[in-house]
Amino acid sequence: MDKVYKGFLGMCIVSAVIVIIALIMGYRAEVGPFVTVFFVSFAIGVRRIPALRSFTFTLWVVTAISTAMFYPSWFREINGFNLERLFIPLMQVIMFGMGTAMSFGDFVGVVKMPKGVFVGLLCQFSIMPFLAFVLAKIFHFPPEVAAGVILIGATPCGLASNVMNYIARANLALSVTLVAVSTLMAPVVTPLLMKLYAGQMVPIHFVDMMFVIIKIVVLPVIAGLIFNKVAHGRVKWLDRAMPIVSMAGITYIITITIAAGRDELLVIGVMLIFVEVLHNGLGYVLGYWGARLFGMDEKSCRTIAIAVGLQNGGMASGIAMEMGKLKTMGLATVVFGPWMNVSGSVVANWWSRKQITD
C-alpha cells in the first residue's frame, strides 16, 4: 500500500508541474483536469504522511470545490434532473448522523456544568453573529452575500468541535453539551439573530426559518438520538457507514453550492475567503478570552474557544437553500466549512502540546 501512496504523490507532483507550466504559458482554462488530478492524487497520497493524514477529508472537499469551479455544469443537472433537489434530503441524513453520534445523556451537562454551559452559549450566540455583521459591513458585500456571512455566525456549534476538543485535551463533556443544547436552541435563536442583524439585507421570515431549521436539523437529530438510544451497536454496518455517508454528503453539498454560485464567487472569492478566515480566527480568540473573563478554567476556555470558532455550516447551507439563495447566501458556508476544519485541526493540535497550568 505504501507504494500506491508514493505513486499518487508522484502523480501529484507531475500534475502540479504541468499546471504551473500551463499557467505561465497562458493556458488558464485548460488546466482544469490537471488541477483535479493534483488534488485527487494529493488526497490519496497524503495518507502516507502521518502528520497530514487528518486533512484527508478537507483535501477531498478542496478537490470537489476546484472541480466545480472549472466544470460547474457537471453539478447542476443530469439529464434534466436538478441536482439541488437532493440537497435537503442529504442535509437531513447528515443531521441524522449527527444525532447518532450524540445521546440524551449529553444534555445532563446543563445540570452538572451550568456556568460552563451558560458562558459557552452566551459566547456562541453573541460573538460570532456580531463579528459577522461588523465584517460584512466593513467589506461592503452585496446584501445577500453579507446575509450569508451573518448566517454562518448565527448558527450553533458544529459537531466537529467535539473532535477538536478531544484532540486539544479540553473539556469534552462541556463541548458535547454545548453542541447538543445549541442545536436544539437554533430554531428560535438563529432566526432571531438573523432578524436582528440581517433583516435589512434580505427578507427574514422568523416563523418560516424556524420551521426550516426544525425540518432539516432538529427532527433528524432527534431521530438520530432515538436511534442511538434503542439500536446503537445492533446495526453495526450503519454505525460504520454514517460517518462516511456524512462526509460524502457534506462534500456533495459544498460542490452543489459552488456550482450554483460559481460566477459570484469569481467576483468576490478572495475577499470572502479573507473575511471568513478572519471571522473564524477571531471566534477562537474572543471565545477563549470571553470565557476567561467569566473566570472559567483553562480546559473550559479551550472548549468554548473551539465551540465558538466552529459553526454548523451545513445548517447554514440548508437555510440558504430553502430561502432560494444558495448561490449568494450559501457562498460563505462553502468557504467557512473547509477552512474551519483546517484551522480547528491546527488549533487543537497546538493546544494538545501545551500543558494546562490551572
N, C-alpha and C positions, 0 to 999 in steps of 0.2 A: 504493500500500500504506500510505503514511503516513496517508492519510485514513481508511482502515479502522481502523488502530490508534487514531486520535483518536476515532473513533466508539465503539469499545469502552471507551475511557477515560471518555467522556461517559456511556455506559450504566452504568459502574461508579459514577460519582458519583451518578447518579439513583437507582440501587438502594440505595446507602448512605444517602441522604436518606430514602428510603421505610422502610428498616429502622429508622433512628433514630426517626422519627415513630411507627411502629407500636409500637416498644418503649415509648416514652413514654406511648402510649395504652393500653398493657397487652396488646397483641396479640402474645404471645410465640410461640405455636405456629404462627401464620400467616406468620411472616417467613421460613420455610424456603426457599421458591422465590426470594425476593429476595436472601437470603444467598448462595445458589448462583450466581445471576446475577452478583452482585457479584464473587465470586472468579473465575468463568469469564472475565468481561469484563476483570478486572484482569490475569489470567494472560496473556490475549492482548494487551491494550493495553500492558502493560509492555514489550513488545518494542520500543516506540518510545523507551524511556528507556534509553540505553546503560549507565548506572550500575546499573540494576536488572535488566538483561536476564539476568544469570546466575542470578537467583532464579526464573526461569520454572518450572522443574521443581518447586521447592518450593511454588510457588503452586498448581500443579495438584494436588499432594499435599494441600494445605490445602483445596482445593475438594472433593476426594474425601472428606476427613475430615468437613467440615461437612455434606455431603450425607448421608453415612452416619449422622451424629448425628441428623439430622432424619427420615430415612427408612430406618431400619435394615433393615426387612423387604425392601426392594428388593435388598439384597445378601446375603440369607441363602439364598434358594432361588428357582428359576424353574421353574414347572410341576412341582414336586415334586423337582427336581434340586438337591441341596445344593451350593451354590457352593464350600463349603470343600473339596470333593473335588478342585478344581483347584489347590489351594494348593501341595501338594508338587511336582507336575509343573512348575508355574510357577517354583518355587524352583530346581528343577534346571536349567531353561532359563536363569534369571538367573545361576546359578553357572557354567554352560557359557559364557555370555557373558563372565563374569569371566575364565575360563580363556583365552578367545580374545584377551583384552587383555594376557595375560602370555606369557612364553616360558620355555623351560628355562634360558636364559641368565640369567634373573633370579635363579637360585639361586647363580650364581657369586659374588655379593656376599658370601656366607658366608666364602669364602676370601680375597677381596680386602679386606673390611672386618670382620674377625672381632670386634674390640672393639665397633664400632658396632652390629653385629647382636646381640651378646650383651647390651649395655646396653639396646637397644631392646626386645628380647624380655623382659628382666627387668622393665623398667618397665611394659611392656604387661600382663604377666600377674601383676603384684603390685599396682600402684597401683589399677587400675580395679576388680578384684573386691573388694579390701579396702575401698575407698571405698564401693562399692555396699552391702556388708554393714553398714558403720557407718551410712550414711544410712538404710537400711531399718530398722535398729534404733531410730535416733533418732526417726523419724517414725511408728513403730508401725504399719506397713502390715499388712494381713491376710497370713497366711503365703504364699499363692500369689502375691500381688502383689509381696511382698518378694522372693520367689524369682525373679520376673521381672526385678526391678531388678538382682539379683545376676547373673542370666543374661546381661544386657547387658554387665556388667563382665567376665564370664568368656570372652567371645568374642574372636576375633582382630581384627587391624586390618581396617577396611573398605577396599574398593578406592578409595573417594572420597579417601582420604588421599594417593594418588598425584597426583590432580588438584590438591588443595590445596597439596601440597608443590611442585608445579611452579609454581603461582601465587606461592607465598611465596619462590621462588628458593632453596629449601632443597636438601638432598642427595637428589635424585630417585632416584639409583641405590640408596641405602640404603633409601629408602621402598619401592621396588619389591621389594627383597629381603625386607624385614620383612613386607610383605603376603603374599608367596609362602610364606615359611617359617612364619609364624604360622598361616596357613591349614592347612598340612599338619600342624602340631603340634596343631591343635584337637581331633582325635578322642581324644587322650589328655589334654591339658591342661584342656580345658573341662569334661569330666565330673569330673576330679579336683578342680577348683576348686569346682564345684557341690556335690560330695560334702562338701567341707571347709566351705564357707560356708552352703550351703542345705539340707544333709542333714537338719537338724532341722525344717525348714519344710515340705518336701514330700519324698515318697519319691524318691530318686535311685538309679537302677539304672545303674551305671557302664558295663557292657558294652552294655546296650541303647542308652544315649545315644551311646556310641562308634560303634555301627553306624548310628544315625540320622545322625550327622554325616558319616560316610563316604558314606552313601547320598545325602544331599541336598547335600553340599558337595564332598567330596574327589573322588569319582568324576566328577561333572560338570566340576569344574575340570581334572582330569587329561585328560578327553576334550577340553576346550577347548584345553588346552596342545598335545595331539597334533594337533588340527585346525589350530591356528596354525602348527605345525611343517611339516605336509605340504601344507596347502591355503591358507595365508594369501595373499591377493591374487588367488587364482584364482577365488574365488566372491565377486565384488565386491558383489553385491547383499546377501549375508549379512553381509559386513563393515559395510555401511551400516545394515543392519536391526537388528543385535544391540543397539546402544546404545538404539535406540527401543523394541525389544521389552523390554529390561531395565527401562527407566524405566516403561513401561506395566505390566509385571509387578509392580514394586515398589509402584506406586500401587494396583494391584488388591489386592495382599496387605494393604496398610495399610487399605484400605477394608473388606475382609472381616473383619479383626481388630477394627476399630472397630465394625462392625455386630454382631459376636458379643459384644463386651464393653461395649456402649454403656451399659447400666444401671449397671454397676460404675464406669465412667469418670465418670458424672454424680456419683457419690458422692465419689470421691477424685481427680477430674481435676485441680483446681487444685494440690493438694498434690503429686501425681505430676509435674506439669509443673515445679513449683519444684525438686523433687528431681533430676529428670533434667537440668535446666539447670545446677544446681549440680554434679552429677556430671560432666557434660561439661566445664564450665569448670575445675573442679579438676584434671581429667585433663590439660588443656593446661598448667596452671601447674606441677603436680607432675612431669609428664613432662619439661618443659623444665628445671626445676631438678634433677631426678633425673639427667638427662644431664650437666648442669653439674657435679654432684657427682663424676661419674666423669671429669671433665676433657675432655669432648667439645668440639669446635669449634662455633662459632655455627650454621653450616649444619646440622650433625648434631643439635644441640639443638632447632632448629626442627622438623626432620624427626621426631624422636622425640616431641616435644610433640604434633604433629598426629596422628601414628600412634596415640598413647595415647588422645587425645581422641575419635577417630573409630572406632567399633566396627562390626562386621559385624552390623547389626540384622536383616538378612534371615535369617541363620543362626539367630539367637535366636528369631525368629518361627517358623521351621521346627521347631525343637526343641520349642517350646511347643505347636505344632500336633500333633506326633507324640505328645506326652505327654497330649494330650486336655485341655489347659489354656489354649487360645488366648485365651479371654475373660478370663482373670485374669493368668497369666504373660506373655501376649502384649501386655498393655496398655503396659508400659514401652517395648517396642520401637516402638510406634506414636508415642509422644511423642519418644523419643530420635532416631529416624530423621530426620524432617523438621527437627528443631531442629539436629542436628549439621551438616546441610548449610548452614543459615543461619550458624551460629556459625563453622564451618570457613571459609566464604567470607569472613567479616569478618576473622578472624584472618589468613588467607592474604593478603588484600589489604593489611592493615595492615603485615604483615611485608615485603611486596613493596616498600613505600615506605621501609623502614628500612635504612639502609646497614649492611652486615656489616663489623665492625671488626677481626675477627681472621682 
